[in-house]
Amino acid sequence: MYDRTSPQENSELQGQVHTNSPVLASQTLVRRDPPTPHGRPSESTGQAPPTVPETGNSLPPRHQGVTISCLEAVRSSLRQRGFSEAAAAMAADARRGTTAATYDSRLRKFDQWCRPRQILLPAASVTQIAEFLLSLFGEGKQVSTIRNYRSAIAAIHQGFPDGSTLSNNPYIAQLIKGMANRRPQIRRLAPSWGLSAVLHALAGPPYEPMANASLAALTKKTLFLVAVASARRRSCLHALSTKQNHIRFEGHGVRMVPDPSFIAKNQTLTFLPGDIFIPEIKTMSSVAEDKRWCPVRALKWYLNKTEKLRQSTSLFIIPRPPYAAASKDTLSRWLVEIIRPFTSGTSRPRAHDVRGVAASTALFAGIPVEDILKAAAWKTPTTFVACYLTDTLHAEAAFVAR
């Protein structure tokens, strides 16, 4: 799992911790009944047809009998173009599973809008799609979300008579630009909770002393400290592994390598996010109390306490039998549970805020932007910023004073 050396290097763990560990095209519908091969949709009766008509180029049946899948749409389209089954399947996999799931959800909503209007999804006109996007705007959706709907529809749309596609049609682009002008994006310049307040809470009960902390409290504290120290996405935190050589305690910190099967959100052929290296606080501060905020110390305690319990190689596990791997949603919930008590007003805390706060705090402390981007895996990999945690109070105070 991870290597061990003499526990004398960390007397606080009373000889129990191992302190040197290595480490989319066309639409495809899955139907209960086969599609009919003929001409036009059945005449509108003012209501959505409850079933597939006997004849006509029919609209799909209601959703209890339909699954709209972008991946299947791509495979079908490429097969019709002469691609082999294997090549079509490989090309369809260009979209990540999470993206495909989001697109499928967007397409279901578009299908619900098209159905009573007797509109075929792949052949919807510019004006019809414009009206649908406008309806989303009327529902209060953000422009970024509406753009995502456009991308989802483009994945199955056959294009327009003028040769344009939904992705590059100038009228659709103009419409969305108008939406952006009427509803500009609101930037959140500061989180609704204070990092210093959270850190102070983590320095006391039920998180300290660690020898008395419950596994649930220790799990949440370790997760938060690793999240704020690494500024990585929850997907990366979820991919952290206790497999051999995936956690290595080095001279002045810990290096963590996500599971090899993990594909980062921004990973491409030319960019592969690197390892996570987190230094120990004692290398940057001589104040004894600062150790309570050290993610390396928390990680050692956590690995020691879960070693004989875990049934998974995922780093973060559920703190109760059967001690299975924690899901990404669970990690998000734990982070929110930590920051919620310190959230001001009616704001809703988000787990992703931790990543933003970590990067912002480093920026306010004078860390070069390029270093922050690299550390947080926005560009190329590197070690995280120096003094990521020790000057938190000073950094926040300096920012307010400005």
Backbone torsions as a table, in degrees:
resi	resn	phi	psi	omega
1	MET	NA	-60.9	173.6
2	TYR	-153.6	150.0	-174.4
3	ASP	-72.7	163.1	-177.8
4	ARG	-131.2	148.6	169.3
5	THR	-135.5	-171.5	-176.5
6	SER	-59.2	129.4	179.3
7	PRO	-70.5	-3.7	-179.0
8	GLN	-67.8	-17.1	179.7
9	GLU	-66.9	-19.0	179.8
10	ASN	-137.8	89.1	-175.6
11	SER	-66.7	-22.2	-178.4
12	GLU	-60.9	-29.8	-179.2
13	LEU	-86.0	5.2	174.6
14	GLN	54.3	42.3	174.0
15	GLY	76.0	13.5	-174.7
16	GLN	-102.9	-17.4	-172.0
17	VAL	-100.7	144.4	179.3
18	HIS	-91.4	111.6	-166.4
19	THR	-100.2	8.4	177.2
20	ASN	-140.8	69.0	-173.8
21	SER	-97.0	133.8	176.6
22	PRO	-82.8	-178.0	176.1
23	VAL	-146.9	NA	NA
24	LEU	NA	NA	NA
25	ALA	NA	-150.0	-174.5
26	SER	-137.1	169.6	-177.1
27	GLN	-98.0	136.3	175.3
28	THR	-117.3	127.3	179.1
29	LEU	-121.1	132.4	175.7
30	VAL	-91.4	114.0	-171.3
31	ARG	-112.1	153.9	170.1
32	ARG	-75.0	-36.9	178.2
33	ASP	-110.4	145.7	-179.8
34	PRO	-67.5	148.3	178.9
35	PRO	-67.5	151.2	179.1
36	THR	-87.7	152.9	-168.1
37	PRO	-94.3	1.9	-166.7
38	HIS	-104.6	-175.2	-172.6
39	GLY	-36.5	-102.0	-164.3
40	ARG	-111.8	167.7	174.5
41	PRO	-65.6	154.7	176.3
42	SER	-64.2	154.3	-177.6
43	GLU	-64.5	142.8	-177.5
44	SER	-70.9	138.8	176.6
45	THR	-110.2	7.2	-177.9
46	GLY	92.0	-8.8	178.5
47	GLN	-129.6	155.4	177.5
48	ALA	-67.4	135.0	178.8
49	PRO	-63.8	130.1	-176.9
50	PRO	-74.1	-23.2	-178.5
51	THR	-139.0	174.1	176.3
52	VAL	-71.7	125.6	179.7
53	PRO	-62.2	158.3	-179.1
54	GLU	-62.8	-38.9	-178.3
55	THR	-132.0	171.5	176.7
56	GLY	99.3	159.0	174.4
57	ASN	-77.0	82.4	-160.1
58	SER	-74.2	155.5	167.7
59	LEU	-75.9	154.4	-179.7
60	PRO	-67.5	154.1	177.1
61	PRO	-68.6	173.8	-178.7
62	ARG	-63.9	164.5	-164.4
63	HIS	-63.8	-20.4	179.4
64	GLN	-66.1	-16.0	177.1
65	GLY	-114.3	11.4	-171.5
66	VAL	-132.4	138.7	168.0
67	THR	-125.9	120.7	178.0
68	ILE	-94.1	121.9	-175.9
69	SER	-131.0	121.3	176.8
70	CYS	-63.4	-41.4	-178.3
71	LEU	-62.2	-42.1	178.0
72	GLU	-67.6	-32.9	178.0
73	ALA	-63.8	-42.9	179.0
74	VAL	-65.5	-46.0	179.5
75	ARG	-58.3	-46.7	-178.8
76	SER	-62.2	-44.0	-179.0
77	SER	-63.6	-44.7	-178.9
78	LEU	-69.7	-34.9	175.8
79	ARG	-62.4	-39.5	178.4
80	GLN	-67.0	-24.4	178.8
81	ARG	-86.3	-1.7	175.7
82	GLY	105.9	0.5	177.7
83	PHE	-68.2	148.1	173.5
84	SER	-69.3	164.7	179.7
85	GLU	-61.4	-41.2	-179.0
86	ALA	-66.3	-43.6	-179.3
87	ALA	-66.7	-40.0	179.2
88	ALA	-64.3	-41.0	179.3
89	ALA	-65.6	-40.1	179.3
90	MET	-64.5	-44.0	179.4
91	ALA	-64.6	-35.5	178.9
92	ALA	-63.8	-30.8	-179.3
93	ASP	-75.2	5.1	175.8
94	ALA	-63.9	-23.9	176.4
95	ARG	-93.7	133.6	177.6
96	ARG	-64.8	156.5	-179.7
97	GLY	-59.2	-40.0	179.5
98	THR	-66.5	-37.9	177.9
99	THR	-65.5	-44.4	179.4
100	ALA	-61.8	-40.2	178.8
101	ALA	-64.4	-40.2	177.6
102	THR	-64.9	-44.2	178.8
103	TYR	-61.4	-42.2	179.3
104	ASP	-60.2	-40.4	178.0
105	SER	-64.0	-43.3	178.3
106	ARG	-62.8	-41.0	-178.4
107	LEU	-68.0	-32.6	176.5
108	ARG	-62.7	-40.4	178.3
109	LYS	-67.1	-40.9	177.1
110	PHE	-63.7	-39.0	177.5
111	ASP	-63.0	-39.6	177.5
112	GLN	-63.7	-34.4	177.7
113	TRP	-74.5	-39.2	-176.9
114	CYS	-73.3	-33.4	-171.4
115	ARG	-55.3	-54.7	-179.7
116	PRO	-67.9	-15.6	-179.9
117	ARG	-95.9	2.5	179.2
118	GLN	56.7	44.3	-179.4
119	ILE	-105.9	130.8	175.0
120	LEU	-82.6	125.4	-174.2
121	LEU	-55.0	-49.4	-176.0
122	PRO	-69.9	-16.4	-175.6
123	ALA	-113.8	15.2	179.9
124	ALA	-60.1	139.8	-177.7
125	SER	-79.3	170.3	177.9
126	VAL	-59.1	-45.2	-177.1
127	THR	-67.6	-35.8	179.0
128	GLN	-66.8	-44.6	178.4
129	ILE	-65.5	-37.7	177.6
130	ALA	-60.2	-41.4	179.2
131	GLU	-66.2	-37.3	177.7
132	PHE	-65.3	-46.9	178.5
133	LEU	-61.8	-36.1	177.9
134	LEU	-65.6	-34.8	177.9
135	SER	-66.0	-35.9	176.2
136	LEU	-64.3	-40.7	177.8
137	PHE	-62.6	-38.6	178.3
138	GLY	-66.2	-24.3	177.0
139	GLU	-78.7	-6.1	179.4
140	GLY	93.8	9.6	-178.8
141	LYS	-69.8	147.1	178.5
142	GLN	-71.2	155.0	-176.8
143	VAL	-62.8	-35.6	178.3
144	SER	-61.4	-37.1	177.6
145	THR	-68.2	-40.4	179.2
146	ILE	-64.4	-38.9	175.6
147	ARG	-60.8	-37.2	178.9
148	ASN	-66.8	-36.8	174.4
149	TYR	-61.3	-42.9	178.7
150	ARG	-60.0	-42.7	179.6
151	SER	-63.4	-39.8	179.4
152	ALA	-64.5	-45.1	179.9
153	ILE	-66.2	-38.5	179.3
154	ALA	-60.0	-27.6	-178.5
155	ALA	-66.0	-25.0	-178.6
156	ILE	-118.0	-2.2	-174.0
157	HIS	-83.9	142.7	-175.4
158	GLN	-85.6	-3.8	-178.9
159	GLY	95.9	172.6	-175.6
160	PHE	-107.7	160.1	-177.4
161	PRO	-57.9	-26.8	-178.8
162	ASP	-80.6	1.4	178.9
163	GLY	94.4	-8.7	178.8
164	SER	-81.4	163.2	175.0
165	THR	-114.3	169.7	179.3
166	LEU	-63.0	-28.4	-178.8
167	SER	-73.4	-29.4	-176.5
168	ASN	-121.4	8.5	179.7
169	ASN	-64.2	126.2	-174.7
170	PRO	-67.2	-29.4	-178.5
171	TYR	-72.8	-40.4	176.3
172	ILE	-65.3	-41.4	178.2
173	ALA	-61.0	-40.6	179.3
174	GLN	-66.2	-38.2	178.4
175	LEU	-62.0	-47.0	-178.8
176	ILE	-67.0	-35.0	176.3
177	LYS	-63.2	-38.8	176.3
178	GLY	-63.5	-39.3	176.3
179	MET	-60.9	-42.5	-179.5
180	ALA	-64.0	-34.1	178.1
181	ASN	-70.8	-35.8	179.8
182	ARG	-79.6	-29.8	-179.6
183	ARG	-131.4	75.2	-178.8
184	PRO	-65.8	152.6	179.7
185	GLN	-68.4	136.3	179.2
186	ILE	-97.8	122.2	179.6
187	ARG	-89.7	133.8	174.8
188	ARG	-93.2	105.6	-174.6
189	LEU	-77.6	-20.3	-179.1
190	ALA	-145.7	149.8	178.0
191	PRO	-70.8	162.1	179.7
192	SER	-86.0	4.8	178.4
193	TRP	-138.6	154.8	-177.0
194	GLY	-98.4	129.9	-179.8
195	LEU	-63.0	-40.9	-178.2
196	SER	-61.8	-38.4	179.4
197	ALA	-64.7	-40.0	178.6
198	VAL	-65.0	-43.4	-179.3
199	LEU	-62.9	-41.0	178.0
200	HIS	-63.2	-38.0	177.4
201	ALA	-64.7	-38.2	-179.3
202	LEU	-70.6	-14.2	-179.9
203	ALA	-87.1	-2.1	-179.8
204	GLY	-129.0	-174.0	179.3
205	PRO	-58.0	145.1	4.8
206	PRO	-90.2	13.7	-175.6
207	TYR	-92.5	-25.4	179.4
208	GLU	-131.0	148.5	-6.5
209	PRO	-68.7	149.0	-174.6
210	MET	-63.5	-28.6	179.4
211	ALA	-62.9	-25.7	-179.0
212	ASN	-103.9	-4.2	-176.7
213	ALA	-72.7	142.4	175.0
214	SER	-69.1	162.2	178.2
215	LEU	-62.9	-35.9	179.0
216	ALA	-62.9	-46.4	179.7
217	ALA	-65.2	-42.7	179.4
218	LEU	-64.0	-39.3	179.0
219	THR	-61.9	-47.7	-178.2
220	LYS	-65.4	-41.5	-179.9
221	LYS	-65.3	-45.5	179.7
222	THR	-61.3	-44.5	179.0
223	LEU	-59.0	-47.3	-177.4
224	PHE	-64.1	-46.2	-177.9
225	LEU	-64.6	-41.0	177.0
226	VAL	-66.0	-38.8	179.8
227	ALA	-64.7	-45.4	-177.0
228	VAL	-75.8	-28.8	179.0
229	ALA	-77.6	-28.8	-177.8
230	SER	-99.0	-22.9	-176.9
231	ALA	56.5	30.2	178.8
232	ARG	-92.4	159.1	177.6
233	ARG	-68.7	161.2	-179.9
234	ARG	-62.5	-30.7	179.4
235	SER	-62.8	-36.2	178.1
236	CYS	-72.2	-41.8	177.2
237	LEU	-60.2	-38.8	178.8
238	HIS	-65.7	-28.2	-177.0
239	ALA	-87.3	-4.1	178.5
240	LEU	-63.8	140.1	-169.0
241	SER	-132.8	151.7	174.5
242	THR	-98.6	13.2	177.0
243	LYS	-60.9	160.1	-179.1
244	GLN	-51.4	128.7	178.5
245	ASN	71.0	9.1	178.4
246	HIS	-91.9	-13.6	171.7
247	ILE	-132.1	117.2	-177.6
248	ARG	-127.9	116.3	175.1
249	PHE	-83.7	115.7	-176.5
250	GLU	-103.2	-170.6	-173.8
251	GLY	-52.6	-47.5	-175.0
252	HIS	-129.0	28.9	179.4
253	GLY	171.5	-162.0	-179.0
254	VAL	-131.1	140.1	175.3
255	ARG	-111.8	129.4	-178.8
256	MET	-122.7	133.7	-178.6
257	VAL	-116.3	120.4	177.7
258	PRO	-61.2	159.0	177.9
259	ASP	-54.7	137.5	-177.7
260	PRO	-57.5	-26.5	-179.7
261	SER	-76.7	-10.5	-177.9
262	PHE	-72.2	131.1	174.5
263	ILE	-114.5	112.9	-178.4
264	ALA	-65.8	155.5	-177.9
265	LYS	-57.3	-39.6	-177.0
266	ASN	-103.7	15.6	-179.6
267	GLN	-72.8	133.1	179.1
268	THR	-133.3	-177.4	177.9
269	LEU	-65.4	-25.3	-177.2
270	THR	-106.4	-2.3	-179.6
271	PHE	-139.6	119.4	177.9
272	LEU	-123.2	110.9	178.6
273	PRO	-54.7	139.8	-174.3
274	GLY	-91.8	-167.7	179.1
275	ASP	-66.0	165.2	173.4
276	ILE	-106.3	122.7	173.7
277	PHE	-116.9	126.4	179.6
278	ILE	-121.6	119.0	179.1
279	PRO	-76.9	156.6	175.2
280	GLU	-76.1	145.9	-179.8
281	ILE	-64.4	-30.8	-177.4
282	LYS	-64.1	-17.5	176.4
283	THR	-79.3	-8.6	-176.7
284	MET	-125.8	-10.4	-178.4
285	SER	-146.2	139.1	177.5
286	SER	-99.3	2.5	179.5
287	VAL	-77.9	120.1	-174.2
288	ALA	-59.5	-38.2	-176.4
289	GLU	-66.2	-22.1	-178.3
290	ASP	-64.1	-20.0	-179.1
291	LYS	-61.6	-23.7	-179.7
292	ARG	-64.9	-18.0	178.9
293	TRP	-107.1	13.8	-177.5
294	CYS	-85.1	117.6	179.6
295	PRO	-66.9	-28.1	179.8
296	VAL	-67.9	-44.6	176.8
297	ARG	-60.2	-46.2	180.0
298	ALA	-62.2	-39.8	-178.7
299	LEU	-64.7	-39.8	178.6
300	LYS	-62.9	-45.9	177.2
301	TRP	-58.9	-45.4	-176.2
302	TYR	-63.6	-45.0	179.5
303	LEU	-63.7	-39.4	179.4
304	ASN	-64.5	-43.4	-175.9
305	LYS	-72.4	-25.9	-176.7
306	THR	-101.3	-4.5	-173.3
307	GLU	-54.7	-45.0	-176.9
308	LYS	-91.7	-0.2	-177.6
309	LEU	-102.4	-36.8	-169.9
310	ARG	-65.3	140.5	175.9
311	GLN	-113.1	14.0	-175.6
312	SER	-143.4	153.7	175.4
313	THR	-88.5	-1.0	173.1
314	SER	-65.9	138.3	-177.6
315	LEU	-60.5	-50.4	-176.2
316	PHE	-96.0	124.4	-177.2
317	ILE	-123.4	161.8	176.5
318	ILE	-66.8	130.5	-174.9
319	PRO	-80.5	39.2	177.5
320	ARG	-157.8	157.4	-179.7
321	PRO	-55.3	141.0	5.6
322	PRO	-89.9	21.8	176.6
323	TYR	57.2	45.7	179.8
324	ALA	-78.9	167.8	178.9
325	ALA	-61.5	137.2	176.6
326	ALA	-77.0	138.5	178.9
327	SER	-77.6	168.1	176.9
328	LYS	-61.5	-38.9	178.4
329	ASP	-65.0	-36.1	177.8
330	THR	-65.9	-42.0	176.8
331	LEU	-59.7	-42.5	177.9
332	SER	-61.6	-42.3	-179.2
333	ARG	-64.2	-40.8	178.8
334	TRP	-63.0	-42.5	179.0
335	LEU	-63.1	-42.1	179.0
336	VAL	-64.7	-38.3	178.5
337	GLU	-62.0	-31.6	178.9
338	ILE	-72.7	-42.8	-173.4
339	ILE	-90.7	-17.5	-176.7
340	ARG	-56.5	-44.0	-178.6
341	PRO	-61.7	-15.6	-176.5
342	PHE	-111.5	16.3	180.0
343	THR	-88.3	130.6	-176.9
344	SER	-89.3	152.1	175.7
345	GLY	59.9	-142.9	-177.9
346	THR	-100.1	11.3	-179.0
347	SER	-64.5	146.9	177.2
348	ARG	-102.4	116.8	179.8
349	PRO	-66.8	147.1	178.5
350	ARG	-127.5	144.1	178.6
351	ALA	-60.9	-35.1	-178.9
352	HIS	-64.4	-19.4	177.9
353	ASP	-59.4	-31.2	-177.7
354	VAL	-61.0	-42.8	177.5
355	ARG	-61.4	-43.7	179.4
356	GLY	-66.2	-41.8	179.6
357	VAL	-64.5	-41.2	179.9
358	ALA	-60.2	-46.4	-179.8
359	ALA	-68.4	-40.8	-179.0
360	SER	-65.7	-43.0	179.3
361	THR	-60.9	-41.5	177.7
362	ALA	-63.7	-40.0	179.5
363	LEU	-63.1	-46.2	-179.8
364	PHE	-65.1	-24.1	179.2
365	ALA	-84.0	0.0	176.1
366	GLY	96.0	9.6	178.7
367	ILE	-72.4	132.7	179.5
368	PRO	-56.3	140.6	-177.9
369	VAL	-58.0	-40.0	-178.5
370	GLU	-62.4	-34.5	177.8
371	ASP	-68.5	-39.5	-179.8
372	ILE	-64.7	-44.5	-179.8
373	LEU	-61.4	-40.4	179.4
374	LYS	-66.8	-46.4	-177.3
375	ALA	-62.9	-39.0	-178.5
376	ALA	-84.3	7.7	177.7
377	ALA	63.5	34.6	171.6
378	TRP	-84.9	-25.5	178.2
379	LYS	-128.1	-104.3	179.2
380	THR	-106.6	155.5	-174.7
381	PRO	-74.2	148.2	173.5
382	THR	-163.9	175.5	175.1
383	THR	-71.5	155.3	-179.5
384	PHE	-69.5	165.4	-172.8
385	VAL	-60.9	147.7	177.4
386	ALA	-68.9	149.3	179.1
387	CYS	54.1	46.2	-175.2
388	TYR	-66.0	-19.4	-172.7
389	LEU	-130.1	-27.9	-169.7
390	THR	-67.5	-31.3	-176.8
391	ASP	-103.8	28.1	-176.4
392	THR	-58.8	-48.7	-178.8
393	LEU	-63.2	-43.1	-180.0
394	HIS	-64.3	-41.6	-178.5
395	ALA	-64.0	-43.1	179.7
396	GLU	-65.4	-42.4	-179.3
397	ALA	-65.2	-41.0	179.8
398	ALA	-64.4	-37.6	179.2
399	PHE	-66.2	-42.0	179.0
400	VAL	-65.0	-40.4	-178.6
401	ALA	-62.7	-29.6	179.4
402	ARG	-74.9	NA	NA
